[in-house]
Amino acid sequence: MAASENHQRLKDRIALVTGASRGIGRAVAEAYAAEGAHVLLLARKQESLEPVDDAIRAKGGVASIIPLDLGSNKRVDALGPALYERFGHLDILVANAGVLGGLSPLAHTPDVNWDRTIGINLNANWRLIRTLDPLLKRSDAGRCIFVTSHVAHSARAYWAPYSVSKAALEALALTYANETAETPIKVNLLDPGAVATDMRAEAYPGEDPASLKTAESLAESFIKLAEPTWTETGQRLEAPL
């Protein structure tokens, strides 16, 4: 149920959600819209974002579609200036998009798997920080939420591209938190845990998705971290908050 307009916690905030076409990204985007945010839906393909846009608009929300492959460095770099021209600032970044990169022994990991996983899970987020930092600094309460995983610390066998990229992502996000500590920007990491998503099914094909958390159950944690009233920064948090 959509929040009452009088109590929308993200009313009139501009929120960019990467990986917004499905799973956690879609659930967060729809929840933000219900709380009054104008949600910028980012994923690779226009056609995969249109159902999300339709669902948000059907409930009276506001969204804009941004079809963009985060592996395209020049297009990511151009995102900040394009958003500045349209909105002048950005209030919320949810860096959710990620790839698993396949499971294999480290010594047998194909170049394409390693490069794509590091490129999307780490490098793209550095580029997003670089291109969006001026917009976030124009917000009265900029909020950045980077989605991480417990495998960033487990060094689990056969998960090297994903675990290495998430470990580096955590260092990246916490560095940005320290660099913005004296500003209104709050930067935090959120570990959603085991969630019934396509990526989880790829990693654990025999697992019963009914035994896992739903993406929708995480929405409240993402809303709290995005609120202007949230005060902590540089934290690694686990859902639910």
C-alpha positions as CSV (number, residue, x, y, z in Angstrom):
1,M,0.0,0.0,0.0
2,A,1.3,3.4,-0.9
3,A,2.2,5.7,1.9
4,S,-0.2,8.6,2.7
5,E,1.0,11.7,0.9
6,N,1.1,13.5,4.2
7,H,3.5,11.0,5.6
8,Q,5.7,10.1,2.6
9,R,9.2,9.9,4.0
10,L,11.0,10.5,0.6
11,K,8.6,13.1,-0.8
12,D,10.2,15.0,-3.7
13,R,13.6,13.4,-3.3
14,I,15.4,12.4,-6.5
15,A,16.6,8.8,-6.2
16,L,18.8,6.9,-8.7
17,V,18.5,3.1,-8.4
18,T,20.9,0.9,-10.4
19,G,19.8,-2.6,-11.4
20,A,16.2,-1.4,-11.1
21,S,14.6,-3.8,-13.6
22,R,14.3,-6.8,-11.2
23,G,14.9,-8.2,-7.8
24,I,16.1,-5.9,-5.0
25,G,16.5,-2.9,-7.3
26,R,12.9,-3.1,-8.5
27,A,11.5,-3.6,-5.0
28,V,13.5,-0.6,-3.7
29,A,12.5,1.6,-6.7
30,E,8.8,0.8,-6.2
31,A,9.0,1.4,-2.4
32,Y,10.8,4.7,-2.9
33,A,8.2,5.9,-5.4
34,A,5.4,4.9,-2.9
35,E,7.2,7.1,-0.4
36,G,7.1,10.1,-2.8
37,A,10.5,10.0,-4.5
38,H,11.0,10.6,-8.2
39,V,12.9,7.4,-9.0
40,L,15.4,7.2,-11.8
41,L,15.3,3.6,-13.0
42,L,18.7,2.4,-14.4
43,A,19.4,-0.9,-16.0
44,R,20.8,-2.1,-19.3
45,K,17.6,-2.4,-21.4
46,Q,14.7,0.0,-21.9
47,E,12.2,-2.9,-22.3
48,S,13.2,-4.4,-18.9
49,L,12.6,-1.1,-17.2
50,E,9.2,-0.3,-18.7
51,P,7.2,-2.8,-16.5
52,V,8.7,-1.2,-13.4
53,D,7.9,2.3,-14.7
54,D,4.3,1.1,-15.5
55,A,3.9,-0.4,-12.0
56,I,5.1,2.8,-10.3
57,R,2.9,5.1,-12.4
58,A,-0.1,2.8,-11.9
59,K,0.1,3.6,-8.2
60,G,0.5,7.3,-8.7
61,G,4.3,7.4,-8.4
62,V,6.9,9.2,-10.6
63,A,9.8,7.6,-12.4
64,S,12.2,8.1,-15.3
65,I,13.9,5.4,-17.3
66,I,17.6,5.4,-17.9
67,P,18.7,2.5,-20.1
68,L,22.5,2.3,-19.5
69,D,25.0,-0.5,-19.4
70,L,27.3,0.2,-16.4
71,G,30.1,-1.4,-18.4
72,S,30.0,1.5,-20.8
73,N,32.5,3.9,-19.2
74,K,31.8,6.9,-21.3
75,R,28.1,6.7,-20.8
76,V,28.5,6.3,-17.0
77,D,30.8,9.4,-17.0
78,A,28.2,11.4,-18.9
79,L,25.4,10.5,-16.4
80,G,26.2,13.2,-13.9
81,P,26.1,16.1,-16.3
82,A,22.9,14.8,-17.9
83,L,21.2,14.6,-14.5
84,Y,22.5,18.0,-13.6
85,E,20.9,19.5,-16.7
86,R,17.5,18.0,-15.8
87,F,17.4,18.0,-12.0
88,G,20.2,20.1,-10.7
89,H,21.0,17.7,-7.9
90,L,20.6,14.1,-6.7
91,D,19.4,13.1,-3.2
92,I,19.8,9.3,-3.2
93,L,22.0,6.8,-4.9
94,V,21.2,3.1,-4.5
95,A,24.2,1.2,-6.0
96,N,22.5,-2.1,-6.3
97,A,23.5,-3.5,-9.8
98,G,25.9,-6.4,-9.7
99,V,26.9,-9.6,-11.5
100,L,28.0,-12.9,-10.0
101,G,30.7,-13.6,-12.5
102,G,30.4,-17.4,-12.5
103,L,31.7,-19.8,-9.9
104,S,35.0,-21.5,-10.7
105,P,38.5,-22.2,-9.2
106,L,40.5,-18.9,-9.1
107,A,43.2,-20.3,-11.4
108,H,40.6,-21.2,-14.0
109,T,38.5,-18.0,-14.0
110,P,38.1,-16.7,-17.5
111,D,39.2,-13.2,-18.3
112,V,35.8,-12.2,-19.4
113,N,34.2,-13.2,-16.1
114,W,36.9,-11.5,-14.0
115,D,36.9,-8.3,-16.1
116,R,33.1,-8.0,-16.3
117,T,32.6,-8.6,-12.5
118,I,35.2,-6.1,-11.4
119,G,34.0,-3.7,-14.1
120,I,30.3,-3.7,-12.9
121,N,30.6,-4.4,-9.2
122,L,33.6,-2.1,-8.5
123,N,34.7,0.2,-11.4
124,A,31.2,1.3,-12.3
125,N,30.5,2.3,-8.8
126,W,33.7,4.4,-8.7
127,R,32.6,6.1,-11.9
128,L,29.2,6.7,-10.4
129,I,30.7,8.3,-7.4
130,R,32.9,10.5,-9.5
131,T,30.2,11.6,-11.9
132,L,27.4,12.0,-9.2
133,D,29.5,13.6,-6.4
134,P,28.8,17.2,-7.5
135,L,25.0,16.5,-7.6
136,L,25.0,14.7,-4.2
137,K,26.8,17.7,-2.7
138,R,24.0,20.0,-4.0
139,S,21.4,18.0,-2.0
140,D,20.5,19.0,1.5
141,A,20.8,15.4,2.6
142,G,22.6,13.2,0.0
143,R,22.4,9.5,0.7
144,C,24.4,6.7,-0.9
145,I,23.6,3.1,-0.3
146,F,26.0,0.4,-1.7
147,V,24.7,-3.2,-1.7
148,T,27.3,-5.6,-0.5
149,S,27.5,-9.3,0.6
150,H,29.0,-11.4,3.4
151,V,31.3,-13.0,0.8
152,A,33.3,-9.8,0.8
153,H,34.8,-11.1,4.1
154,S,34.6,-14.9,3.7
155,A,37.0,-15.4,0.8
156,R,34.8,-18.4,-0.1
157,A,36.3,-20.9,-2.5
158,Y,35.3,-20.5,-6.2
159,W,33.6,-17.1,-5.6
160,A,36.7,-15.0,-6.4
161,P,35.4,-12.4,-8.9
162,Y,32.3,-11.7,-6.8
163,S,34.0,-11.7,-3.4
164,V,37.0,-9.7,-4.5
165,S,34.8,-7.1,-6.1
166,K,32.6,-6.8,-3.1
167,A,35.6,-6.5,-0.7
168,A,36.9,-3.7,-2.9
169,L,33.5,-2.1,-3.1
170,E,33.4,-1.9,0.7
171,A,36.7,-0.1,0.8
172,L,35.6,2.2,-2.0
173,A,32.3,3.1,-0.2
174,L,33.9,3.6,3.2
175,T,36.6,5.8,1.7
176,Y,33.9,8.0,0.1
177,A,32.2,8.1,3.5
178,N,35.3,9.4,5.1
179,E,35.9,12.0,2.4
180,T,32.3,13.3,2.8
181,A,32.2,13.1,6.6
182,E,32.0,16.8,7.0
183,T,29.2,17.2,4.5
184,P,25.5,16.4,4.5
185,I,26.2,13.2,2.5
186,K,25.8,9.9,4.3
187,V,27.4,6.8,2.7
188,N,26.6,3.3,4.0
189,L,26.9,-0.3,2.9
190,L,23.9,-2.7,3.2
191,D,24.2,-6.5,3.2
192,P,20.7,-7.8,2.3
193,G,21.6,-11.4,3.2
194,A,20.1,-14.4,1.4
195,V,17.3,-13.1,-0.9
196,A,15.3,-14.8,-3.5
197,T,16.8,-13.2,-6.6
198,D,17.9,-14.3,-10.1
199,M,21.5,-14.0,-9.0
200,R,21.0,-16.1,-5.9
201,A,19.3,-18.8,-8.1
202,E,22.3,-18.7,-10.4
203,A,24.7,-19.3,-7.5
204,Y,22.4,-21.9,-5.7
205,P,20.3,-23.6,-8.5
206,G,18.9,-26.3,-6.2
207,E,17.8,-23.9,-3.4
208,D,14.1,-23.4,-2.6
209,P,13.4,-19.7,-3.1
210,A,10.5,-19.9,-0.7
211,S,13.1,-20.4,2.1
212,L,14.6,-17.0,1.5
213,K,13.8,-13.4,2.2
214,T,11.9,-11.6,-0.5
215,A,13.3,-8.5,-2.2
216,E,10.2,-6.6,-1.0
217,S,11.0,-7.4,2.6
218,L,14.2,-5.3,2.3
219,A,12.4,-2.1,1.2
220,E,12.1,-0.7,4.7
221,S,15.8,-0.9,5.4
222,F,16.6,1.0,2.1
223,I,14.0,3.6,3.0
224,K,15.5,4.2,6.4
225,L,19.0,4.7,4.9
226,A,17.6,7.1,2.3
227,E,15.7,9.4,4.7
228,P,17.0,12.9,5.3
229,T,16.8,12.1,9.1
230,W,19.3,9.2,8.8
231,T,22.5,10.3,10.7
232,E,25.1,7.5,10.4
233,T,27.7,7.3,7.8
234,G,30.5,4.9,7.0
235,Q,28.6,1.9,8.4
236,R,28.4,-1.7,7.2
237,L,24.8,-2.7,8.0
238,E,22.8,-5.9,7.7
239,A,19.1,-6.0,6.7
240,P,16.7,-5.7,8.3
241,L,17.7,-2.5,10.1
